[in-house]
Amino acid sequence: MPPLFIWPSMSVTVDPAPEMSVEDEVAHLRRLQADGRHEEALARAEARVADRPENRDLLLISAVSLRHLRRVEDALAVLARLERLQPAFSRLHQERGLCRVQLKDAPGAIEALLIAVNINPALPASWKMLQGLYGMVGEPANAATAAQHVATLAALPPEIVTATSLFSDGDLAPAEQIVRAFLLRHGDHPEAMRLLARIALAHDVLDEADLLLAAVLTLAPDYQAARYDYAQTLIKRQRYAAAVIEIDRLLAQAPENLDYRTLSATAAIGLGRHEDAIEIYRGMLADAPGSWDVPLWAGHALKTIGRLPEAIASYRAAAAARPNFGDAYWSLANLKTYRFTDEEIARMRGEEAVETTGLIDRYHLCFALGKALEDRGEFAESWLYYERGNALRRSESRYAPEVIEANTRMQIQTCASEFFRIRSGWGDPRPDPIFVLGLPRAGSTLIEQILASHSQVEGTQELSDIQRLVLEVQGLNPDPDQPRYPAALADLSAEQVREMGARYLADTAVYRTGRAFFIDKMPNNFRHIGLIALILPNARIIDARRDPMSCCFSNLKQLFANGQEFTYGADDIARYYRTYLELMAHWDAVLPGRVLRVQHEDVIDDLEGSVRRLLDHCGLPFEQACVDFHKTRRSVRTPSSEQVRQPIFRDGLDQWTHYEPWLAPLKAALGDAVTRYRD
């Protein structure tokens, strides 16, 4: 790719130098800038940008040097390109503010600097500049607020300010290194401990975040920001009842705070109190009528409890509030039953094609257009949008199929027949859980709805408790090349195994209302059947399986809210499906009879026979309500929520055949899986 800009001729000559890493080059360029050698820094940055056109640090260095060289319009052009690549990079907005100052554009400078400090509050230069600008334009109250932030940052240790700034811009590793070193030298420090907890939260190391934030609140019980982080952590751990206690304390101090009210609604949804959440959202909309995210959240809650017309109206309100809000359109498409108007499709096409539409909105719009055109039978163009949406979504993913395949080999090696034989009788013997697992879009929601229609079975949601136990066994900061899990399962004692089973049952009790059995429908749990069988030896396990072409295509056209990173490319999903077959064959061999395989096509063809087979496996008497599952009123959170509220139908079984001209790479990558999936 050619250089971003062709700079005019200048007198600076860059001598040949040994090849540096980009990180070393960036550090060198910053030293040049600190010495005032901006022409040299600019020339070297240009040379490296030719090879690294999307490196944010090189682009920012170019912009800074251009500003110092009084080439402000060129600097703003570089920043515009940088914003398209990384819109949430705080320092680009700070630099834009400084450029606006040089152009004597105080309103534009204030606007850019406010964006910067809202992304990254640890920018002393931005706050100082805002203090001066607000004073200049005659806004003393805002100037005083900026001055307060300047004083707050000045009172903190410099290491914590630096680490907070790095964290805010997504540089987690250097931020963690700085803050851990600081805590080793200085001991307990509430702000440093809170920052380390936020880094742990970003890495999904929830136990460490929980412990750190609880300790911070012991040291500083009035630290509201830490309490807010603690409530967020409890929600991510699905400890909703405990989160409500912390949220109520926050609301007692600031009842109108929108962030606190959002957390309150999230906790209510986690506890199954969707009506309460909807009321909270309505109150928030009354106070912030121009919001686009609140109507989206309200739509999700309304959809979950089956109030479809209201959900549609809410999603449409979100799209009206922000016309390029891709998630609003995708949420309509994800209802599976909604049909877009000509006007809506034209609007989506236009917004997706605009260069300024951000990456996230673009791929949401692509998936929505794919579904809209599929419903109209325009399959060629529909596939173009599905394909583009997958490519855009895959571009921000770090998914590596080799990691999953290596883990599969380790599961097979560790969890052999002898492993289970010598641990017979271990774990918590209670038979309460029913695990419904497999690949996404394989019919697990239908199986859950059938079972949850039984008087003795509680339907819950996709619970993350098994994944948390995996993280516990795996330990902090796992080495991807030599992970402790699953080999570390062999090191667990009988007491540890029993305690893990008991803890799983205790932690999931919040979702139960007294029925004898409950469903855990996390599909990815198929990877952890060895752990499940070890800690819960009497749990029922059901493998929801679907024809590979149908299943993989259904995943390729589904945009998941989070996780399931293997679904955004034909090769990735095919390799994952083959790995799934390999691992399930292993569980069948070493745990004979423990897993009931339910083929989605068989449920469609023989509903009552399949229902009886499911109930027999779970030790439950037959109930007609399970056959009439679509009449059961309960909240359903998965993409299939509206489909399982209708009688069973065959329409979706062979949808992939409409796209067969473009699915040859998928079929080739699946190989013999297209026939052996029933073995």
Phi, psi and omega in degrees: 000139181289166178302154180299317178227151170260105184286148175300159180303142179215166188277354185281134174245129179264115180289146175303139182222156176302144181298126177256158167291160179300320181298315179294321180296318179299315178299319179295318180295324178293325176294320176300317179295319179299331179273002180080014183266066190285327178295318179292317179299319180295316181296317180292320179298319178301317181298320181282328178298331178302324179268334184234067188294347182247013179283117187293325183291319178295319178295319179295318178301318178301314182296317181299314181293322177299319178297316180295333178272010177067021176257066192291320181297322176295321178298317180295326177295318176298317181295326177296318176296318180297321180295324177296329180277317185219078185295339182261019178274110189297324187288338175292321179290323175299315180295323177297320177299319179293324175296319180295325175299316181295331177274003181061035178254083185297313179300316179296323178295315180299316180301313182293318182291326177295321175299317181300311185284338174287329173283317188224097183288351183261053178239085183304320182298321179294316180296318179297318179294320177297319178303312180293318182294316179296322176297322182291323183268005174079040176238078186296327181295315178292324177298321179294321178297315178298319179297325178295320177294321177301315181294321179298314180293323179295333181279346181273153173300139182305325180298322182288323176297314180298314182295321178296319179295316177299315180301315183298331179264013174085007179271075190290318185297309178294327177297315180296319180300316181294313186287325177294318178297321179297315181294325177296324181280324192246354180075200185302130176213113188307316183292320179293319179294321178296318179297318178296323177295320179294324176295317177299320179297320178295329177273000182066026174268081194286327180298315181295317178300317179301309182297317182295315183289324174299320178294320178300316182289336172291319179286323186220078186297341180265010183280092188295322180297322178292322178295323177298314177299322180295317178297320177299318180297316179298323178293317178297331176277002181062027174265069190292321181297319177293324179297321181300322179300314180292320181294320178298324177294321177295314182293331177298329179273328184214077187295340182265358184296121184292325178295318180293320180293324176298315177300319180299318178294320179298317179295321179299318178297318178300328179271004179082011182263068187292325178297320177298317179298318181299320178296321177298315180297321179297320177297320179295321179294326177296326180274336181225071189295340180271006184293146173250334181281325181297314176297331175296311180298318179298320178300319178300316181295318179296319178299318185300325181261012171084013179270073193293313180301321179291323178297316179299315179299322181291317177297319178296323178296322178296317180292325179291326181290328177218102189300335179260021182284089185303323183297328179295316179291319179295324179297323174295313180298323186287352171294340180072338182253352183279142178239123183285147175280166175303318182296318180294320179295318178298320180295317179296317178302314182297315182292323180293329184277344182288132185296330183280351177293128184291164184302313184296314178297323182297312184286333172296316178297321179299314180294323178295318178294322176303314180291317181300316181285327175300316180297337179266000180078012180266073194288325182297311180289325176303315180295323178302319180286320176300315182296316180294318178299318178296318180296318179294316180293321180293332183295337180256009182258148175252020183300134179232109183300334181298328180294315179295318181293322177294320178297323178298315179298321180290324176299315181295321180291317184284310188268064179273174181303318182296325178304313181283327182298315184282351178249018179302134180089357178283167173090179178274124189281354184298138186265017192299317188281145168240112181268121174251117190219178183138209176270154171300154177063029181250007179103011183292326179294324177296315178298317178300316181296321177299309183291322181290349175279353179278144185294341182258004188239131178264126172272133181242257181193190176280097186277143182259014186294322178295319178299324179292323176294323176299314179299323179296315179294323183291327180087168181287150175049059183295148175275114182297336180277332179223068183291149179284329180263134013265356185303329182293346175301327181291343182270352182286141177275166178300321180293319178297319180295315179297319181295322179294319177297316179295322180292321177303314181293323179292317183290333180269358181297334182297339182269000189252153180236019175111357178286157188292326185233158176217158184254134168248111189255027177289112186298323185293353179296348178299335179287345188237028179298328177300314177296316180300313181297330181286312187270341182224073190295343181251009176292145174275144181229129181235126179263109177276116186236147182219150176316131189299322179294316178296315184294312184292319177297319179299326176288323181295335180257012180250127174261112184275148180297322176199162179069196179051047184292346182280000189264006188252030175190143184300318181293319180298312183290325178294315178297321180294318179298317179296321177295321176301313178299319181297315183288320178295324176298323178295313180298321178300323183285319186266344178230062186301131177085350183284329187249125174266121177271128179239113181277126185303319181296328179290324178296320179295318185282328184218079186297307185295319178299320179292321178298314180298321179296317178299312183293322177299317180298325182271000180070034184245145176287154180293138172224132183299333180301332179290328175286323179268041187304329185291348178272351182286128179263111177202162179282138179227125188256354186272169180301341181270015189303318182280332181292324182278001173264010178239158174302158184295143182216158183261355191305324187275354188297319187244028181301329183299335184295335176294338184250013185304324179301338183250002185254013178301318178299324178294313181298320179295319181291329178289329179059228184285357177298335182292345178244326187274001182296341178266358183296000000 
